[in-house]
């Protein structure tokens, strides 16, 4: 057995083109290889950029264990820890029965995700009177699902409309945002000695263009970890991605990313991405993080979940997510603060 424990779902290299989808992909699959880490996930988000506000809702099912976890977070600006969010409510160990067939997911904290029309319309609600917080948002498809070639993961641009009451403040929601779904693959919690993996999305405020890239930083662009992981090829750093342009979803042939970090928290602060799609078009994308929250969906990793403002010459400003996953070795190498001198007795 190889001693290389880098996770296949982050380092398997780019896929080729797109897979097919059907309405059934909206609902519970619940099957896959043997193993405790068999995973099925649902993610929804929205943003209110003028308030530096980001919304993150997630359900994670382990079908072979019939165990689920999930919840939501709403935050403004940069947070040092997840519990500094204006609203954070996550349940770690709950019965997988809360998922049902995936058409009406209901978590114990009152979060609900109801499919009105598969792949076209979803209704999210949440109510927490004690924290004077409510969410009532409809998601309507602005794109057909962009299915990965393996047929086990898709992203989809959605138009989110409705409202959120956050600690008593009423805010209107009207944003284009990507959701995603995944199923049928093992997602082991083993330690990963490799560099951070990042999933980024962006969508113009009018929905006229959008993109998604999953990748490591390009080792040829002198990333923070360049001396730590020799031998990683530039071609292996890009996993998968697409661009929505002129109403068409186009596969990305190659993407090269460089990330800047806050030296104390290691949270990403800025992204630079060079993209070449399969039609030969090139695009340079610069992203500034305007809201960020660190969170561990399992304990062997930490994910910096963020709202990013994306600028591309000649295109409207876009907003979207970045989720960057860090593991122990990377944080140990680069997250050290100066030791506090011991006090004399």
N, C-alpha and C positions, 0 to 999 in steps of 0.2 A: 504494500500500500504506500502511496506517495506521502511524504511528509508535508507537502504543500497544501495548507488548509485554506488557501484563498477561496472565497465562495464563488461557485460556478455562476450564480445568478448575477454577479457583478463583474466577472472577468472572462466570460465566455467568448468575447469578441462580437463584432457586429453581425446582425442578422442580414438577410438578403430580401429586400422587398417587404411585402405585406402578406398576412394571412387572410383567411375568410372569416366572416362572422355571421351570426344569426341572432334572432331575438332571444334564443335560449341562453346566450352568453350573459344576458342581464341577470339571470337567476343562479341559484346555487348549483355548482357542479358537484362538489363534495367527493370527488374521486381523484386518484392519482397513485403514485408509487407508495410502497410501504415505508413507514417511518414516522416518528413522532412529529417531525417538523414539516410534514405536508401542510401547505399554506394556501389559503384563499382570502383575498382582501378586497375591500371596497374603500375608495377614497373620494371625498367631495370637498371642495373649497370655494371660497369667494373672497373678494377683497374690496375695501373702500379706500383707494389710494390717497384721497385728500385727507383722510383721518389716519394714515399710516396703519390701517387696520387689516389684519389677516384672520381668516377663519379656516380651521382645519378639523375635519371630521373623518374618522377612520374606524373600520371594523376589521378585525383580523381573526380568522377562524383556523383552528387546527382540526381538520375533519376527522383524522384518524383517532384523535383524543376526544372529540366532541367538546372541545374547550374553546371559548372565544374571549377576546378582549376588545375594548373599543371605547370611544368617547369623542370628546371634542375640546377644542381650545379656541379662544378668541383673545387676541392681544393687539396692542398698539405699540409701535416702535420697537426698540431693542430691549429684550429682557435678559437678565443674568441667569435666571432659572425658570423652569416651566411654571412653578407655582406663583411667579410674579405676574403671570398672565391675568388680564381682567377677569377671565373665566377659564378655568381648567377643570375638567371632570372626566376621569378615565377609570374604567373598571378593568382589572387585570385578569381575574379568574372568574369567568361566568360560563354557564352552560351554553354549548353550541346551539341549543334549541332556540335561543333568541333570534337566530338568523332565519329560522323557518325555511321556506323555499327561496328566500332572497327577495320576495316580492313586497315584504312588509317587515323590515328589520326594526325591532324594538329593544332598546337597552334598558337596564334597570334604572338608569338615571333620568329617564323620560325622553331620551333621544329617539327619534323615529325617522326612518327612511322608507318611503312608500313609492313603489313603482306605479305610476299612472299609465304610462305606455312604454313598453320596453324599448330601450335605446333612444327614446325620444323625450320622455317627460318623467321627472322624479320630484317628489315633494318631501322636503326636510323640515322637521319641526323639533323644537326643544323648549322646555319651560322649567325655570328654576325660580319660584317666587321668593325664596329666601335671599337670593342674590339679585333679585329684580332684573332677571335676564330672560329673554325669549328669542327664539329664532323661528321664522316662518319664511321659507325660501323655496321657490319653484325653479327647477333646472329644466331648460328646454334645449334640445340638441341644435347646435350650430354647425355640426360636422358629423359625417358618419364615423363610426369608430375606426381608429387607426390601429389595426390588429397587428401585433408582431408576427413574424413569419412562423414562429412555433405554435401559434394559435392558442396561447395561454396568457396573454396580457394585451390590454388595449388602453389607449388614451382617447379622450373625446372632448372636443371643445363644447362647452355648454354656456348658455346665457342664463345667469342667475339673477332672479328678480324677487323682491319681497322686502322684508325688513328684519332688523335685529334691534332688540332693546338690550343694551349692555349697561348693567349697573344703573338702570334708570334712564339712560340716554337713548333716545329713539333715533335710529339711523336707517336710511333707505339703502337697499341693496340693488344694484344694477350694474353687473360686471360680467365680462366674458372670462371664463376660467376653465382649466382642464381638470377633468376627473380621470380616475383610472380604476381598472379591475384586473385582478390576476388570480390564477388558480392552477392546480395540478402539478406544482413543483415543490420540491423540498427546499426549505429555507433554514438551514442549520444555524444554530447559535454559537458555533465554534469560534474560537479566536481567529482573527484574520490578520496576518502580519503585513498585509499590503497597505497601499496608500488609500486616502479617502475616495469613496465613490459618490457621485453627485447626479441627481435627476433634476433637470431644470425645465421649466415651461414658461411660456409667455404668450400673451394674446393682446392684440390692440384693443383699445377701449371701445372701438366700434365693431370689433370682431372681423375686421377686414383681413387680418393675417394672424398667424399663430405658429408656434414651433415647440418642439420637444427634443431634448438631447439627454442621453444617459452616457456618462463617461467618467474616466479618471482625468486628471490633468495630463497634458501632453508632456512626456518626459524630456522632449527636445526644447521646451520653453522654460527651463530652469525652475521647476516647481519647488516649493518649500522642502519637499521630501526627496529632492533629486539625488542626494548622496546616500539615501537609506535603502533604496530598492534598485540596485544596478541590474541591468539586463532587461528591463521592461521596455518593449518596443513601442514606438509612437503609434503604430498601426493597431496595437492591442489595447490602447487606452480608450478608444471609442467603441461603444457597444451598439447603440441604436438611436434612431431619431428620424424626425420628419418635419416638413414645413407645410403649412396650409397657405397657399398663395393662389389668388384669382379663383377661389372656390375649389381648388384641387389640392389633394394631399399628396405630397411628393416625398419620396424617401431620401434621406440624407446619405450621401456616399461616404463622406468623411467629415469629422468635426474635431477641431483642435482647441482645447480650453486651457486657460491659465487663471488661477485663483489667487486673490490677495486675502490675507487673514488679519484679524485682530490678534496681536501677539499675546495678549493675556488670556483671552477666552478661546482662541483658535476658531472662532466663528468666522465664516466667510464674510467679507465686506464688499468685494467687487469681483466680477467675472469678465473675462475677455474671451470671446469664442469666434473662431473662424470656421465658417460652414461652406461646404461644397455639396450641392444636391445632385441627384442623378440626372438632371437635365443640364448640368454644367454651370449653373448659376452659383455665384459666390456672394457671401454676406458676412459682414463683420458686425458682431453684436457685443455691446457693452452693457453690463448690468450692475446697478448699485443696490445693495441691500438696504431697505428702508424699514423693515420690521423683521425681528428674528427671535426665536425661542428654542432653547436646547431641550431635547426630550429623548428618553431611552424607551423605545417600544419593547426592547429586552435588554438585560443588564450588561451584556458583553459588547454593547455599542452605544454610541450617542449620535443622535441625528440633529443637526442644526436646521430647523425648519424656518423658512424665511419667505418674505414678500420682496420681490425684486422689480425695480423699474428698469426696463430694457430700452436702449436707444439703438436705432439702426438708421444710417443715413438714407434719406428718401422715403422713409416709412413712418407711420404714426407711432408714437410712444406706446410701448406694451408693458403689461404688468403680469406677473405670474410667480410661480413657486420655485424655490430651490430647496431640495432636501439632500443634505450632504451627510453621509454616514462615516463616522470615525470609529476605529477600533483601538484596543489597548496600546499596541506598539507605537502607533503614530502619536497618540496623545502623550504617552510616556516620553517619547523623544522630544516633542516640541511644545508640550504644555506645562513645562516646569516653571514655577516661579522661584525667586530667590528664597533660600531657606531663612527662616527667622532665627537669629542668634539665640542660643539657650540662655536663660537667666541664671546667674550664679545663685547658688543656695545661700 
